[in-house]
């Protein structure tokens, strides 16, 4: 299991700092280590007091974990320059490069100072050059760069300025910019922006959650750009699901449910990549139909096509060799998604499907292997169904599902006018589907 160290403040309400960081890490399947720089005493209406961790205690805690394999570090509230000095000593003592995500928290939402002026100077001079990604909001970016930020162009200028200070990548969070909130990433190569609809709530811990999500995705192998976009998508869900823990005050974000889905999505993509490697070794070029093949996999409880991942360029053949075009991603194939979603309505454990070339030999071999094989005659489809794009496939699945009691291994048809004969091979995951391909070819 991967390990992330969070160094930040402690929030007794559980909505920010190391408490929410650990929640995010755990729900991404990552073990969290946590060392508090201070106790940020607050309730749902804001910060009232700050009590720094004794410096010796902070040093002892850092020393205690020095022999643990740390894969990523996330840094939040720093309080003053002495904590920065001790963190720098710790980083230098690791003996290897570790990705660092820095959320430069300078003030709380109710304007309580969280990093003293000397600490800001030390952060700029010494800590930023170690950082993989820094994630300031507009106010923090203005303080760190001296740039008056009012639009995308000035956000970009601030990002480039922070990159010049040494940060390899920069996210400037534009939640307080006029118009729709927009976040901007400069990853050292180019600019990427993400715009969302404004939510009229004062939500606690958004910066902490953003940076801990980003750190989680980087820790599990995402590129910075991929991690940024995945973080934005997950934050959208979290913002919509925010709730209050009392009658008034700030809203809080519900991590568990959304992050469970995030972990699922990562598992789905990884499993498709693993299946792709098996396909390359197996080279089942005989099974690729004229319209090409695709292989899809859905998250548990998938509701729509965006919950199903597949290969955006499909799987083709050139000179008797299989070629898989593109990395798997969600929403890549409407066709294979509908095949899976239709089956999941009755058999929710059947979450993967591939379309393969039809031949009588394949059908015969499948039956010899005691696979559950079902035939569907496309000529029986009503004419009004045939005329509507996509409805033919839905009709096929609904008709079959209504008359079976157990999940099939294979559904096939022998085509119709303008329709290539096709076999749909099903399984609980892509590995099972590919193993069925191998059994058919053996």
N, C-alpha and C positions, 0 to 999 in steps of 0.2 A: 504494500500500500504506500502511496505517495504521502509525504509529510509537508505541510505548510506551517511556517512560523508567522504568527501575527504579533506585532509589537504596536500597541495602541492603548487607548484609554479604556477603563472599565465603566460600563453603563449599567446601573442596577435595574433599569427597566427592561433591559434585554433588546433594545431596539437599535443600538449602535455599538461601535467599538469592538472589543475582543469577543463580547457575548454573541453579537450577530455574525461576526466573522466565523467563529467556530461552527455556528449553525449552518452557514453557507458551505463551509468545507465539508462537513459531515454529509450534507445532502448531495454533495458531488462525489461522494465515495473517497474522500481524502481525510487523512488524520490531521487534526489541527493541534499545534502547540501554541501557547499563548503566554505572553509576558506583558503585564500592564505597566505603562509609564506613569499612570495616575488613576485615581478614582474620580470620575466626572460625575459628581452628585447632581442628579437631575430627575425630573418627573416628566409627565406628558406635556408640561407647559414650558420646558426649557431647563437650562443649567443654572444651578444656584451656587455651587462651590466646586473647587477643584483641589484635591489633595494629592500631591506628587508622591510616587513610590520612593521610599528612601533610596538614595543612590547605591549604597552598599547592597541593599536587598536586590535591586535591579541587576547589579553586576553579578551577584551570586546566582540569580536565576539564569542569566545568560551563560554563565560558566557551567551550570548544571546540565545544559543541553548541548554542550559543544561536541560531544561524541555521537550525537544522534544525526542520522543522515537527513539533512534538510534539503528539499527539492525546490522550494520557492519561499520567498519572504514577502509579507505584506506589511507595510508600515503606515500607521495612522497618526493619532495625536502624539506629539513629541514633547510638549510642555516647555522645555528649554534646551540650551545648547549642550548641557552636560549629558543629557540622554543621547543626543546625537553623537557626541564623542565616544560614548561607550558602545553604541551601535556600530560605529565605524571600526572600532577595535575588534568587535565580534566578527564583522564581515571580513576584515582583513585576515582574521585567524581561521577562516573556514578552509582555506587552502584550495578552493576551487570556485569557479564562477557559478553563482546561483541567481536565477532571475529575481528581480526585486520590483515590486509594484508599490509606488509611493503615493499615498493620498495626503497631500500637504494641508492638513486641517489647521487653519489659522484662527477661526472663530466659530462659535456655535451659532445655531439659527437665531438665538436671542442675543447675539453679539458678545458673548463672553469670550475673552481672549484665551486661546488654547495653545499658542506658541509665542513665546516672548520675542522681542525684537532681535536680541542677540542670537536667538535660536533660528530666526528667519535668515539672518546673514550666514550663519554656519551651514544651514541647509543648502543655501544657494552655492556657497563656495566649495563645500566638501561632500555633501551627501548626494546631490543631484547627479554628479558624474558617475556614481555607482548604479544609477537607477535604470532598469529596463523600460519601465513605463511610469510616467508621472501623470496624475489624474486631477488637476485642479479645476474648481469651478471658475466662473468668470472673475469673481472677486479675488480669489487666490492667485489666478493667473495675472491679474493686474498688479497685485502687490509684488509678485515675484519678478515681473518683467518691466513694470513701469509703463506698460501700454494701456491706453484707454480703450477698452473693448466695447464695441457697440454693434458689430455685425460680423458676418462670416469672414470678411477680409481681415478685420482686426483680430479675430480669433485665430486665423491662420498665422498672422504675424506673431502672436504670442506663442503659438506652438513651435514655430521655427526658432524663436528666441530661446525657449526652454531647451530645445534640441541642441542649440549652440552652446548652452551651459553644460551639456554633457549627457542629458537624458536621451537614451536611444530612441524612444518613442514617446509621444505626448498625446494625451486626450484632454481637450478643453471642453468642459461640460457647460453647455449654454442654456441651462434651465431658466435663467433670469434674463435672457435676451428678449427683445420685443418680438412679438409674433409667436410662431410655433417654436417650442424648445428644440434646439439642434445641438448635437454633440459632434465634435470634430476630432478626427484622429490623423496625426502625422506619424507614420511608422518608419521614418527615415528614407522612404522611397517616394511616397505620394500622399495626397490628402483623401480621406474618406469622411463623409458626413452621414449622420443618421438623424432624421427628423421624426418627431412623434406629436400626437395631439396633446394639447395641454390639459392636465388634470387639475381641477380647482380644489386641491387639498394641500394642506401643509403636512408633508410626510417626513417622518423622522428617519434618519439613518440612510438616506439615499446614497450619499457619497461613500459610506462604509460598505454598503451592499455592492455598489458598482465595482469598487476596487477589489473586494474579496471575490466576487464573481470572476472578474478579469484574471486575478491571480490563479483561481481554480482552473480556468480553461488553459491558461499558459502552462500550468503545472502538469496538466494531462495531455499536453502535446499539440495544442492548437498554435498556429502562427498568431502573431499579434493582431493582424487584421481579422482573422477568423474569430479570435477570442473577443475582440471588440464588438463585432457584429452579433455574436452569440450572446454576449452580455447585454447588449441593447434589447434584443428580442426577449430575453428573460426578464429584464427590468420592466418592459412593457406589461408583462403578465403580473408581476409583483405590484406594480403601481395600481393596477386595476383591482387587485385583491386586497388592498390595504384596509385596515380596520383600526378602531380605537380601543384602548384598554380601559378607558374611563369615559365619563359623560362628555368631556370636551378635550381640547388640546390637540396635540399632534396625532396623526395617523401612523400606524406601524405596518410593516410588510410581513406577510405570511410566507416564510421561506420554504417550509417542508414540502407542500404539495407541488409547487412550481418547480422546485429543484429536483424533486423525484422525477418529474417529466424530463428535466434537463439531463439527468444521469441516464435515463432511458434512451434519450436521443443519441447520446454519445455511445452507448452500448450498441444501438442499432447500426450506426455508421461503422463502428469498429468491426461488427460481425459481418457486414457487407464487404468490407475490405478483406477480411479473412476468407470469405467465400470467393472473392475475386482471385485471390492467390491460388485457391484450390482449382478454380476454373482454368487458370493458365496452365497449371500442371496437368490437369485432365485433358485439356484442349478438345472439348466436345463439339468440334466444328460441324459434325453430322447432324447435330440437334438444332442448329441455328436456322430459323425460317427465313423466307425471302424478306419479310418485313423487319428482320433482325430480332434479336432476343433482348429481354430485359429481366432483371431479377429485383424484386422489391421486398421490403421488410417494414412492418408497422410497429409503432409503439403499442404497449398494452392499452386497451381502451380507446384505440384510434377512432376519431370521429369524422375526419375529412382527409382530403388528399394531401394536405400539408403535414399530416401525421405519418405519412408513408414515404420512406426513402427508396431511391432507385438510382440507376446510372443515367445521367442526363443525355449521354450520346449513344445509349444502348450498347449491345454486344454484337459485333459483326465478325465476318470471316474474310480473310485475304490470303490466298494461296494456301488454303487448308490450315490456317492458323487463326485462333480466336483473338479478337482485339476488343478490349473494354475501353470505351471512350469516356473519359472524365471520372472524377471522384464521386462516390455516392453522395447524394444530398436529398433533403426533403422536398417534396413537391416536384420531383424531376419527371415523373411519368403519371399522367392522368389514367392511362390505360391499365397499367399494372396496379395502381392504387385502387381502382374500382374493383378489379378482380379480388384483391385482398379484403377490402372493406365489405364487399358483398358477402364473402365467406364468413367474415368475423361476426356478422349480424347473428348468425346461428351457432358458429363454432369459434368463439373468441380466442381460442388457443392457436388457431391456424392463422399465423401472421405473416407468412411469406409465400411468394408465388413467382414462378418463371413461365414464360411462354416459350414453347419449343416446337420444332418442326413436326408435322403430322406424318406418320407412315404406319401402315398396317403392322410392320415388323415391331415397331416400338410398342404399339398397343398389345400385340401378342406377348412380347417379352414382359411387359408390366403385369399382365394377367398371370403369366407363369410364376412371377415373383409374389403372387397373391396380393398385389396392390389393388386397392378399391378404385375401379375405373368406371367412369360414367360417360355415357354418350348423350350428346344433345344435337338434334336436327335443326339447323338454322333455317331450313326451308319452312318450318312451322311458325316462324315469327310473323306476327301480324304486319301487314303492309304499312300501317300508320307508324308502327314502332321502327321499322327499317328506315323510314325517311328522316328520323330525328337522330342527329349525331349523338352517339354515346348511349342512347336508350336501348339499342340492340343488346349490348353487353349486359346492361342492368336487367333486361328481360330474361336473358339467358340464365343469369345467376339466380334470380328470384324464382324462376320456374324450377330449376334444379333443387334449390335449397328447400323448397316447399314439399318435396317428395322424398327426401332422404333423412335418415335418423343418425347417421354417423358421418364424420368428416371424410371426404374422398382424398385419395392421393393424386388423382388425375381426372380432369374433365376434358373431353375432346369433341370436336365437330369435324365434318368433312367438307365444310365450306358452303358457299352459295355464290350467286352472281356477284363478282367483284370482291369476294371474301376468300382469303386464303384458308385452307384447312389448318386447324391449329390444335395443339395440346397445351393445357394449362396444368403445370405440375405444382402441387401444394405441399407445404410442410409447416411445422411450428416455427422454424427459423431458416435462414438461407443455407446454413450448413447441412441441414436435413434435406433441403431441396436439391442441393448439389450432390449429396450422397445418393439420392434417388437417380439422378442423371448418370452417375457412375455405375450404379447397379444395372441400369438399362443398357449401357454400352458394353458391359462386361460379357 
